[in-house]
């Protein structure tokens, strides 16, 4: 029973790390688009803010779980 829990935790940790990487890429892409826009739209700025918030939330969650990309 204990090994199933460890395997499930490891899979969840790997998924969390993958989500962090995906959101970081999304945030950087949106930031680049906004940065190169002459007049960024309100919707674009909201999307950027949302992506940034999700990214930092997942970073806090990873810190709370004491996981990193090297483990």
C-alpha positions in Angstrom: 0.0 0.0 0.0 2.8 2.4 0.8 4.5 2.0 -2.6 1.2 2.9 -4.4 1.1 6.1 -2.4 4.7 6.9 -3.2 4.1 6.2 -6.9 1.0 8.4 -6.9 2.8 11.2 -5.1 5.7 11.0 -7.5 3.4 11.1 -10.5 1.6 14.1 -9.1 4.9 15.9 -8.4 6.0 15.2 -12.0 2.7 16.6 -13.3 3.1 19.7 -11.1 6.6 20.3 -12.5 5.3 19.8 -16.1 2.5 22.3 -15.4 4.9 24.8 -14.0 7.1 24.6 -17.1 4.0 24.9 -19.4 2.7 28.0 -17.5 6.1 29.6 -17.5 6.3 29.2 -21.3 2.8 30.6 -21.6 3.5 33.5 -19.4 6.7 34.4 -21.2 5.0 34.1 -24.6 2.1 36.4 -23.5 4.6 38.8 -22.0 6.6 38.9 -25.3 3.4 39.6 -27.3 2.3 42.4 -24.9 5.8 43.9 -24.9 5.9 44.1 -28.7 2.3 45.4 -29.0 1.8 49.0 -29.9 -1.4 49.1 -27.8 -2.0 46.0 -25.8 -5.7 45.0 -25.4 -7.3 44.8 -22.0 -8.0 41.1 -22.6 -4.4 40.4 -23.4 -3.3 42.1 -20.2 -5.8 40.1 -18.2 -4.5 36.9 -19.8 -1.0 37.8 -18.9 -2.0 38.5 -15.3 -3.8 35.2 -15.0 -0.9 33.2 -16.4 1.5 34.9 -14.1 -0.8 34.3 -11.1 -1.2 30.6 -12.0 2.6 30.2 -12.4 3.4 31.7 -9.0 0.6 29.7 -7.3 2.1 26.5 -8.7 5.6 27.6 -7.6 4.3 28.1 -4.1 2.7 24.7 -4.2 6.0 23.0 -5.3 7.8 24.8 -2.5 5.2 23.7 0.0 5.6 20.1 -1.2 9.4 20.5 -1.1 10.0 19.4 -4.7 12.2 20.8 -7.4 13.2 19.9 -11.0 16.4 18.2 -9.8 14.8 15.7 -7.4 
